[in-house]
Amino acid sequence: MTVIKVRLFAALRELAGSNEVEAEAASVSELVDALSRRYGERFEKVARAGSVVVDGERAGPETTLTGGSQEVALLPPVSGG
C-alpha cells in the first residue's frame, strides 16, 4: 500500500483536527475506511456523503491511488441555495 496525503475541508477538517492527514491506501474506498477507523463514525458518515477529488477530478470508491505527487482531497457534502 501507498502512503497518501489527504487534504480535508470544513467538517472533515474539524473532526480530524487538521487540514492535512496521511493514510495508507490503494484505493479511495480503502482511504475512507482507514481515516474513518482513525477519526470515528461521524467522520465516516460525512466522508461517505461527500466527494473525493484526485488530481482535480472527482473520484469513485474504486479509484486507484498511487501516492507520490497525487493530490487527494476529501470534501464534505455541500448544500446551498
C-alpha angles and dihedrals in degrees: 000000000000129000108242126199110217129194114215128202138199114330093009091054091051094047091051094040092229140071093224130037137167131227138166113248142140096203141023090256092054090047094054090045092052094047092045091055089051099044104028145240097311091053089051094051093050094043094049092049092049132058139261123223121198117189091341096309127104109252133206129219093268096050109128118237120211101178118208111093093354113127113218124183131181113209124190119227113284126215127187145155 
